């Protein structure tokens, strides 16, 4: 752990933290694409549309993990920088049990209100049955979805980089295998896709708990599963939640904006929703890799912040942003050249393939901006600047995105709706650069006592 955080070469440190996180996100993306691919083999556009409509709900469930996963990650990394190991152990223990309770609550809410949630997601008479089938099994797996996604962040904060990636890869591999079994062999459609997803998260959760048990037995002072260590206090909970809620709201607001987007696209029919669903899945490749890079380097930033190493924190940010922009530029080029070919992997109707390929090229325009937006957002989360990270989220998903959808839909119909993403993220990238450049956190350190939002 110390070797990673004390690595003298910043580029190497960024890659050592960022690449495993990117690999983990890539495996998550592969299972997402596998869900869509195997469902697409049914050649029923309404099923593809249902998976698209349910994606925001799955993201909202995952966002609960962000409250304690990303919040705990930020607090723990800074506590390690300050060498407060006892507080690290108790914070990790609190986050584990809080996620377990949250998962049970979400399971109960989902089971009782599944029909209403499906309708809010934008389901219509054509795809409501498929949407309900998917949601039922996703809600049954909610406790494991939350634990798995939260423990990924917590593991990274205490230096379990390899283990966090293995857990992600394990869960996603299981998901892909059972996608084939449940959808192709058993013919369970969207229900099979959701069941495979929940089972994959169950397996990764079991792995993470096994790692923690082994680490505790070997005397790792940072890890404890004992309920006796569950001793949250106001400062601990406030520190985790103040960062975690804005982190979670990033996903929640993204999901809400996607629900609004899906409803606007739905005006143009299930075929349009299916085409966009495929384009969005393809566009998730640069999105998830960018998210992985930024989340991977967040513990580095938090550690340097807690240790008072301002110069190294600044160098880490610059290196990460450059890597993110270059990564996005590569995907932009690929999407412009091969968008239609990529759409053809999932779709069989020629008109849908052309439409989805066109959507892929439009969405790809925002790829270079992701490195800026995601890295700056994680920077503020790592420093405990909850208000600023939340502000970026609100601007992206409420202040800019929803009005852009409405205006561009009125001007250019469906093409305008799809173009809202690159337009908004270009504007937001400029805003993020200005926020980072003017942030006092670059010039002075802020104590870990809940006052970080004042800067």
C-alpha positions as CSV (number, residue, x, y, z in Angstrom):
1,X,0.0,0.0,0.0
2,X,2.7,2.5,1.1
3,X,4.7,1.6,-2.1
4,X,1.8,2.8,-4.3
5,X,1.1,6.0,-2.4
6,X,4.8,6.9,-2.1
7,X,5.7,6.1,-5.7
8,X,8.1,8.9,-6.8
9,X,7.1,8.8,-10.5
10,X,3.7,10.4,-10.7
11,X,2.8,8.9,-14.1
12,X,3.7,5.4,-12.8
13,X,1.6,6.1,-9.7
14,X,-1.4,7.2,-11.8
15,X,-1.1,4.1,-13.9
16,X,-0.7,1.7,-11.0
17,X,-3.9,3.1,-9.4
18,X,-5.8,3.9,-12.5
19,X,-5.3,0.9,-14.7
20,X,-6.7,-1.7,-12.3
21,X,-9.7,0.6,-11.7
22,X,-10.1,1.0,-15.5
23,X,-9.9,-2.8,-15.9
24,X,-12.5,-3.2,-13.3
25,X,-14.8,-0.8,-15.0
26,X,-14.1,-2.5,-18.3
27,X,-15.3,-5.8,-17.0
28,X,-18.4,-4.1,-15.7
29,X,-18.9,-2.6,-19.1
30,X,-18.4,-6.0,-20.8
31,X,-21.1,-7.5,-18.7
32,X,-23.4,-4.6,-19.6
33,X,-22.7,-5.1,-23.3
34,X,-23.1,-8.9,-22.8
35,X,-26.6,-8.3,-21.3
36,X,-27.6,-6.2,-24.4
37,X,-25.9,-8.6,-26.8
38,X,-27.6,-11.7,-25.6
39,X,-31.0,-10.0,-25.3
40,X,-30.5,-8.7,-28.9
41,X,-30.2,-12.3,-30.0
42,X,-33.9,-12.6,-29.4
43,X,-34.4,-10.0,-32.2
44,X,-37.2,-8.4,-30.2
45,X,-36.6,-4.6,-30.1
46,X,-39.0,-4.2,-27.1
47,X,-36.7,-6.4,-25.0
48,X,-33.7,-4.2,-26.0
49,X,-35.8,-1.2,-25.1
50,X,-36.7,-2.7,-21.7
51,X,-33.0,-3.2,-20.8
52,X,-32.3,0.4,-21.8
53,X,-35.2,1.7,-19.7
54,X,-34.1,-0.4,-16.7
55,X,-30.4,0.8,-16.8
56,X,-31.1,4.1,-14.9
57,X,-32.8,2.1,-12.1
58,X,-29.8,-0.2,-11.8
59,X,-27.6,2.8,-11.6
60,X,-29.7,4.3,-8.9
61,X,-29.3,1.1,-6.8
62,X,-25.5,1.3,-7.4
63,X,-25.6,5.0,-6.3
64,X,-26.5,3.8,-2.8
65,X,-23.2,2.1,-2.7
66,X,-21.5,5.4,-3.7
67,X,-22.8,7.0,-0.5
68,X,-20.7,4.7,1.7
69,X,-18.2,3.4,-0.9
70,X,-17.0,6.7,-2.4
71,X,-17.7,8.6,0.8
72,X,-15.7,6.1,2.8
73,X,-13.0,6.0,0.2
74,X,-12.4,9.7,0.5
75,X,-12.4,9.8,4.3
76,X,-10.2,6.6,4.6
77,X,-7.6,7.8,2.1
78,X,-7.2,11.1,4.0
79,X,-7.1,9.4,7.4
80,X,-4.3,7.1,6.1
81,X,-2.4,10.2,5.0
82,X,-2.8,11.4,8.6
83,X,-1.8,7.9,9.9
84,X,-5.0,7.5,11.9
85,X,-5.4,3.7,11.5
86,X,-8.0,3.2,14.3
87,X,-10.4,5.6,12.6
88,X,-9.8,3.9,9.3
89,X,-10.8,0.5,10.7
90,X,-14.0,1.9,12.3
91,X,-14.9,3.9,9.2
92,X,-14.5,0.8,7.0
93,X,-16.6,-1.3,9.4
94,X,-19.4,1.4,9.5
95,X,-19.6,1.6,5.7
96,X,-19.9,-2.2,5.4
97,X,-22.9,-2.5,7.8
98,X,-24.5,0.6,6.5
99,X,-24.5,-0.8,3.0
100,X,-26.0,-4.1,4.1
101,X,-28.9,-2.3,5.8
102,X,-29.4,0.0,2.8
103,X,-29.5,-3.0,0.4
104,X,-32.3,-4.7,2.4
105,X,-34.3,-1.5,2.4
106,X,-34.0,-1.1,-1.4
107,X,-35.0,-4.8,-1.9
108,X,-38.2,-4.2,0.0
109,X,-39.1,-1.0,-1.7
110,X,-38.4,-2.5,-5.1
111,X,-40.5,-5.6,-4.6
112,X,-43.6,-3.6,-3.4
113,X,-43.4,-0.9,-6.0
114,X,-42.0,-2.6,-9.1
115,X,-44.9,-1.8,-11.4
116,X,-44.9,1.9,-10.5
117,X,-41.1,2.1,-11.0
118,X,-41.4,0.5,-14.4
119,X,-43.9,3.1,-15.6
120,X,-41.8,5.9,-14.2
121,X,-38.8,4.5,-16.2
122,X,-40.7,5.1,-19.4
123,X,-42.1,1.6,-20.1
124,X,-45.1,1.5,-22.4
125,X,-47.6,-1.2,-23.4
126,X,-45.1,-2.8,-25.8
127,X,-42.3,-3.3,-23.3
128,X,-43.9,-3.1,-19.8
129,X,-43.8,-6.9,-19.3
130,X,-40.1,-7.2,-20.2
131,X,-39.3,-4.2,-18.0
132,X,-41.1,-5.7,-15.0
133,X,-39.3,-9.0,-15.5
134,X,-35.9,-7.3,-15.4
135,X,-36.6,-5.1,-12.4
136,X,-37.9,-7.9,-10.2
137,X,-34.7,-9.8,-10.2
138,X,-32.5,-6.6,-10.0
139,X,-34.3,-5.7,-6.8
140,X,-33.9,-9.1,-5.4
141,X,-30.1,-8.7,-5.8
142,X,-30.0,-5.2,-4.4
143,X,-28.1,-6.0,-1.2
144,X,-25.3,-7.7,-3.2
145,X,-25.3,-5.0,-5.9
146,X,-24.8,-2.4,-3.2
147,X,-22.2,-4.3,-1.2
148,X,-20.1,-5.3,-4.3
149,X,-20.0,-1.8,-5.7
150,X,-19.3,-0.1,-2.4
151,X,-16.5,-2.5,-1.4
152,X,-14.7,-1.9,-4.6
153,X,-14.1,1.8,-3.6
154,X,-13.3,0.8,0.0
155,X,-10.7,-1.8,-1.0
156,X,-8.9,0.8,-3.2
157,X,-8.7,3.2,-0.3
158,X,-6.9,0.7,1.9
159,X,-4.5,-0.4,-0.8
160,X,-6.3,-3.6,-1.9
161,X,-6.0,-2.6,-5.5
162,X,-5.6,-6.1,-7.0
163,X,-8.4,-7.6,-4.8
164,X,-10.8,-4.9,-5.9
165,X,-10.2,-5.6,-9.5
166,X,-10.4,-9.4,-9.1
167,X,-13.8,-9.1,-7.4
168,X,-15.1,-7.0,-10.2
169,X,-13.8,-9.3,-12.8
170,X,-15.1,-12.4,-11.0
171,X,-18.7,-11.0,-10.7
172,X,-18.8,-9.8,-14.2
173,X,-17.4,-13.0,-15.6
174,X,-20.1,-15.0,-13.7
175,X,-22.7,-12.6,-15.1
176,X,-21.6,-13.1,-18.7
177,X,-21.6,-16.9,-18.4
178,X,-25.1,-17.0,-16.9
179,X,-26.3,-14.4,-19.4
180,X,-25.7,-17.1,-22.0
181,X,-27.2,-19.8,-19.9
182,X,-30.4,-17.9,-18.8
183,X,-31.0,-16.0,-22.1
184,X,-29.8,-18.3,-24.8
185,X,-30.2,-21.8,-23.4
186,X,-33.2,-21.2,-21.1
187,X,-34.9,-18.5,-23.1
188,X,-35.7,-16.3,-20.1
189,X,-35.1,-13.0,-21.9
190,X,-34.9,-9.9,-19.7
191,X,-35.6,-11.8,-16.6
192,X,-32.6,-14.0,-17.3
193,X,-30.4,-10.9,-17.9
194,X,-31.4,-9.4,-14.6
195,X,-31.0,-12.7,-12.7
196,X,-27.5,-13.2,-14.2
197,X,-26.6,-9.6,-13.1
198,X,-27.7,-10.2,-9.5
199,X,-25.9,-13.5,-9.3
200,X,-22.7,-12.0,-10.6
201,X,-22.8,-9.3,-7.8
202,X,-23.6,-12.0,-5.3
203,X,-20.4,-13.9,-6.2
204,X,-18.2,-10.8,-6.1
205,X,-19.7,-9.8,-2.7
206,X,-18.8,-13.3,-1.3
207,X,-15.3,-12.9,-2.7
208,X,-14.8,-9.4,-1.1
209,X,-16.1,-10.7,2.3
210,X,-13.7,-13.7,2.1
211,X,-10.8,-11.3,1.4
212,X,-11.7,-9.2,4.5
213,X,-12.0,-12.3,6.7
214,X,-8.6,-13.5,5.6
215,X,-7.0,-10.1,6.0
216,X,-8.5,-9.8,9.5
217,X,-7.2,-13.3,10.5
218,X,-3.7,-12.3,9.2
219,X,-3.7,-9.3,11.5
220,X,-4.4,-6.5,9.1
221,X,-5.2,-3.6,11.5
222,X,-7.3,-1.8,9.0
223,X,-9.9,-4.5,8.5
224,X,-12.5,-5.7,10.9
225,X,-15.9,-7.4,10.3
226,X,-16.8,-7.5,14.0
227,X,-20.0,-5.9,14.9
228,X,-18.2,-4.7,18.0
229,X,-16.3,-2.3,15.8
230,X,-19.5,-0.7,14.6
231,X,-19.2,2.5,16.5
232,X,-20.2,5.4,14.3
233,X,-20.0,8.9,15.6
234,X,-21.3,12.1,14.3
235,X,-18.0,13.2,12.8
236,X,-17.5,9.8,11.1
237,X,-21.0,9.6,9.6
238,X,-20.9,13.3,8.6
239,X,-17.5,12.9,6.9
240,X,-18.6,9.8,4.9
241,X,-22.1,11.0,4.0
242,X,-21.1,14.6,3.2
243,X,-18.9,13.2,0.4
244,X,-20.9,10.1,-0.4
245,X,-24.2,11.8,-1.0
246,X,-22.9,14.1,-3.7
247,X,-21.1,11.1,-5.2
248,X,-24.3,9.1,-5.2
249,X,-26.2,12.0,-6.6
250,X,-23.9,12.0,-9.5
251,X,-25.3,8.6,-10.4
252,X,-28.9,9.4,-9.3
253,X,-29.0,12.6,-11.4
254,X,-27.4,10.8,-14.3
255,X,-30.2,8.2,-14.0
256,X,-32.9,10.9,-13.7
257,X,-31.6,12.7,-16.8
258,X,-31.4,9.4,-18.7
259,X,-35.1,8.7,-17.7
260,X,-36.0,12.1,-19.1
261,X,-33.9,11.4,-22.2
262,X,-35.5,7.9,-22.6
263,X,-39.0,9.5,-22.4
264,X,-38.1,12.0,-25.1
265,X,-36.6,9.3,-27.3
266,X,-39.7,7.2,-26.7
267,X,-41.7,9.8,-28.5
268,X,-40.1,8.4,-31.7
269,X,-41.0,4.8,-30.9
270,X,-39.4,1.6,-29.5
271,X,-37.1,1.3,-32.4
272,X,-35.6,4.7,-31.6
273,X,-35.2,3.6,-28.0
274,X,-33.5,0.4,-29.1
275,X,-31.1,2.2,-31.4
276,X,-30.2,4.7,-28.7
277,X,-29.8,1.8,-26.2
278,X,-27.2,0.2,-28.4
279,X,-25.4,3.5,-29.1
280,X,-25.4,4.3,-25.3
281,X,-23.9,0.9,-24.5
282,X,-21.1,1.4,-27.0
283,X,-20.6,5.0,-25.7
284,X,-20.3,3.5,-22.2
285,X,-16.8,2.2,-23.1
286,X,-15.0,5.6,-23.0
287,X,-17.4,6.7,-20.2
288,X,-16.5,3.7,-17.9
289,X,-12.8,3.8,-18.6
290,X,-12.7,7.5,-17.8
291,X,-14.7,6.9,-14.6
292,X,-12.3,4.1,-13.7
293,X,-9.2,6.3,-14.2
294,X,-10.6,9.1,-12.1
295,X,-11.8,6.8,-9.4
296,X,-8.5,5.0,-9.4
297,X,-6.5,8.1,-8.7
298,X,-8.9,9.5,-6.1
299,X,-7.2,7.7,-3.2
300,X,-3.9,9.1,-4.4
301,X,-5.3,12.6,-4.3
302,X,-6.8,12.1,-0.9
303,X,-3.6,10.6,0.5
304,X,-1.5,13.4,-0.8
305,X,-4.0,15.9,0.5
306,X,-4.0,14.3,4.0
307,X,-0.2,14.1,4.0
308,X,0.1,17.8,2.9
309,X,1.9,16.9,-0.4
310,X,0.3,19.7,-2.5
311,X,2.7,19.5,-5.4
312,X,2.3,15.8,-5.9
313,X,-1.5,16.2,-5.7
314,X,-1.4,18.9,-8.5
315,X,0.9,16.7,-10.7
316,X,-1.4,13.8,-10.3
317,X,-4.4,15.9,-11.5
318,X,-2.5,17.2,-14.6
319,X,-1.3,13.7,-15.6
320,X,-4.7,12.2,-15.1
321,X,-6.5,14.9,-17.2
322,X,-4.0,14.5,-20.0
323,X,-4.4,10.7,-20.0
324,X,-8.2,11.1,-20.0
325,X,-8.3,13.5,-22.9
326,X,-6.0,11.3,-25.0
327,X,-8.2,8.2,-24.2
328,X,-11.3,10.1,-25.3
329,X,-9.8,11.3,-28.5
330,X,-8.9,7.7,-29.5
331,X,-12.5,6.6,-28.9
332,X,-13.9,9.6,-30.8
333,X,-11.8,8.5,-33.9
334,X,-13.0,4.9,-33.5
335,X,-16.6,5.9,-33.3
336,X,-16.4,8.2,-36.3
337,X,-14.8,5.5,-38.4
338,X,-16.6,2.4,-37.2
339,X,-19.9,3.5,-35.6
340,X,-22.1,1.7,-38.0
341,X,-20.0,-1.5,-37.8
342,X,-20.2,-1.5,-34.0
343,X,-24.0,-1.0,-34.2
344,X,-24.2,-4.0,-36.5
345,X,-22.9,-6.3,-33.8
346,X,-26.1,-5.9,-31.8
347,X,-28.8,-5.1,-34.3
348,X,-30.1,-7.0,-37.3
349,X,-32.4,-4.5,-39.0
350,X,-30.5,-2.4,-41.6
351,X,-32.4,0.9,-40.8
352,X,-31.7,0.4,-37.0
353,X,-28.1,-0.3,-37.6
354,X,-27.7,3.0,-39.6
355,X,-29.6,4.9,-37.0
356,X,-27.6,3.5,-34.1
357,X,-24.3,4.1,-36.0
358,X,-25.3,7.8,-36.4
359,X,-26.1,8.0,-32.7
360,X,-22.7,6.5,-31.8
361,X,-20.9,9.1,-33.8
362,X,-22.8,12.0,-32.2
363,X,-22.3,10.6,-28.6
364,X,-18.6,10.1,-29.3
365,X,-18.1,13.8,-29.7
366,X,-18.1,14.1,-25.9
367,X,-15.5,11.4,-25.2
368,X,-12.5,13.8,-24.9
369,X,-14.4,15.9,-22.4
370,X,-14.9,13.0,-20.0
371,X,-11.3,13.0,-18.8
372,X,-11.7,16.6,-17.6
373,X,-15.2,16.3,-16.0
374,X,-14.6,13.0,-14.2
375,X,-11.2,13.8,-12.9
376,X,-12.2,17.2,-11.6
377,X,-15.3,15.7,-9.9
378,X,-13.2,13.1,-8.2
379,X,-10.7,15.7,-7.2
380,X,-13.3,17.6,-5.2
381,X,-14.6,14.4,-3.7
382,X,-11.1,13.3,-2.6
383,X,-10.5,16.7,-0.9
384,X,-13.9,16.6,0.9
385,X,-15.3,19.5,-1.2
386,X,-18.8,18.0,-1.3
387,X,-20.6,21.1,-2.5
388,X,-18.3,21.6,-5.5
389,X,-18.6,18.0,-6.7
390,X,-22.4,18.2,-6.2
391,X,-22.4,21.5,-8.1
392,X,-20.8,19.8,-11.2
393,X,-23.4,17.1,-11.0
394,X,-26.3,19.5,-10.8
395,X,-25.0,21.6,-13.7
396,X,-24.6,18.5,-15.8
397,X,-27.8,16.7,-15.2
398,X,-30.3,19.4,-14.2
399,X,-29.2,23.0,-15.1
400,X,-27.7,22.1,-18.5
401,X,-28.8,18.6,-19.7
402,X,-32.6,18.6,-19.3
403,X,-33.1,22.1,-20.8
404,X,-30.7,21.1,-23.6
405,X,-32.9,18.1,-24.4
406,X,-36.1,20.2,-24.5
407,X,-34.5,22.9,-26.6
408,X,-32.6,20.7,-29.1
409,X,-35.7,18.4,-29.4
410,X,-37.7,21.4,-30.5
411,X,-35.1,22.5,-33.0
412,X,-33.9,19.2,-34.5
413,X,-36.2,16.5,-33.1
414,X,-34.5,13.1,-32.4
415,X,-31.0,14.2,-33.7
416,X,-31.2,17.2,-31.3
417,X,-32.1,15.0,-28.4
418,X,-29.1,12.8,-29.0
419,X,-26.8,15.8,-29.5
420,X,-27.7,17.1,-26.0
421,X,-24.9,15.0,-24.4
422,X,-21.9,16.3,-26.4
423,X,-23.2,19.9,-26.3
424,X,-23.6,19.8,-22.5
425,X,-20.4,18.0,-21.7
426,X,-18.3,20.4,-23.8
427,X,-19.7,23.4,-21.9
428,X,-19.3,21.5,-18.6
429,X,-15.6,20.6,-19.3
430,X,-14.8,24.3,-19.7
431,X,-16.6,25.1,-16.4
432,X,-14.7,22.3,-14.6
433,X,-11.3,23.6,-15.8
434,X,-12.2,27.1,-14.4
435,X,-13.4,25.6,-11.1
436,X,-10.2,23.6,-10.7
437,X,-7.9,26.4,-11.7
438,X,-9.5,28.7,-9.1
439,X,-9.9,26.2,-6.3
440,X,-8.1,27.3,-3.1
441,X,-7.5,23.6,-2.3
442,X,-4.6,23.7,-4.8
443,X,-2.9,26.4,-2.7
444,X,-3.8,25.5,0.8
445,X,-4.8,22.4,2.8
446,X,-8.2,22.0,4.4
447,X,-8.6,20.0,7.7
448,X,-10.6,16.8,7.8
449,X,-13.2,18.2,10.2
450,X,-16.2,18.7,7.9
451,X,-15.2,22.3,7.0
452,X,-13.9,21.5,3.6
453,X,-16.9,22.9,1.8
454,X,-16.1,26.4,2.8
455,X,-13.4,26.9,0.3
